[in-house]
């Protein structure tokens, strides 16, 4: 049986191995430009534990893979019931401004950024509010537990009575 890479009529010089290609990771600022979001929003999403999947870069900073950013975009559009065709059309329409923003990030320019995408601001805002609500509930529960433990100490009873 011929190997999968064998072309009929050609002499086979060996087997071709297809190794996985590592994708280039993007910094938080580059990922924000790729998604047409402000960098503050990306920081908030990662702080709340939501948003696109991220990893720790070689320098210890948060890094994003392009595939994870595209999966996140697709998930947001599916959640909003927007078709894949519309997603592709919108991404193609915003490609020049997205490329300009990526170039500005790479030269560390803080001016001239295009406005954030309104859909992305709404979609990530809903995601952030949803996760922030659970974060606040956890903080309130922890505060209540601490207050419950402190309130029954004899030292506080003697001080406030």
URTA-V403945 format. One record per helix or strand of 3 or more residues. SS is the DSSP state (@ for helix, = for strand). FROM is the first residue (numbers start at 1). TO is the last residue. If there is no record, write none. Layout:
BEGIN
ss:SS from:FROM to:TO
ss:SS from:FROM to:TO
END
This chain:
BEGIN
ss:@ from:28 to:35
ss:@ from:39 to:48
ss:= from:62 to:65
ss:@ from:66 to:79
ss:@ from:84 to:106
ss:@ from:118 to:151
ss:@ from:154 to:160
END
